[in-house]
Amino acid sequence: MNGNVPPRPRPGSLAGPLMVLPCLVLLAVFAYRPVLRSLQLSLYGSNLFGEPTRFVGLDNYRALVTDPDLRRVVVTTLTIAALSITLATGGALAAALPLRAAHHRARGGVSLLLSLPFAYSAGAASAAFAGLFTPAVGTLNRVLADLGVRGPGWLESPGWAVLSISITTAWYEFGFAFLVLLAALSQVDREMLEAAALDGAGECRMAWSMILPAIRPSLLFLVVTQTISGLQIFTQVHVLTRGGPSGSTTTLVYELYQRAFGAGLPEYGAASAIALTLLVLVLAVTAVQFRLTRERA
């Protein structure tokens, strides 16, 4: 027996709890305490300095349901998240599937190019797309004008602004989704696919009946992680539209920022209620992921 192997802690030993204690202390200070403080603030109104004053109970939470502006913010957040997930995951799947059968050297070069968005930060990606979507001097509208097409007001019309943020978010998320799906496709049993091809199964049939079921865990992982990311969109909105036009692109996190740190009087109670509601949404999505993962196991 190797004498360098440390002995295992005896049952009842304090070694394990003591090693975990520093992590628990950090979580308590930087995670649990802020959540509890936010819960406290969400139950109070604020004075001119943002300090809690009077107890308002659940009024800040009721406003999320009854206030038309906040309901619109929730709908906008869910819309942008749904569009960006569809574009990013669908586009990554459409790009990764043809590369499955490509030559190794060609696949490596194309994969490198398609995964480049993963190297960008949200701020850098948003700044790049601002140059594309700017109505007067934007590259996209100039290209459309050369083709004889009048480009829309990408960042000036509510509908187009939502789509612009969704496209920016999808491009930013595309690189990671592509790498995950390419890795999942490389694990699909090639002999099974070759046998199906010999039996006369076409590419579409194999993709629908064999490949997609095989990579379902990876697809589920992407949908859940991108949903969580989509619910927390802030940088794209801040760089491209500042929540406009007319508040049509204001998301939950951007509304939280405006309530707590934007122009006007700070409303830490309302901002804390939004933050905790967002936390519950993220936890719910994560719980669904674990539930579906266990069912598929």
PyMOL commands that set and color helices and strands:
alter all, ss='L'
color gray80, all
select helices_A, chain A and resi 15-42+59-66+68-99+104-114+116-119+122-133+139-146+158-186+190-198+203-214+216-231+235-240+252-261+268-296
alter helices_A, ss='H'
color red, helices_A
select strands_A, chain A and resi 44-46+52-55
alter strands_A, ss='S'
color yellow, strands_A
deselect
rebuild
show_as cartoon
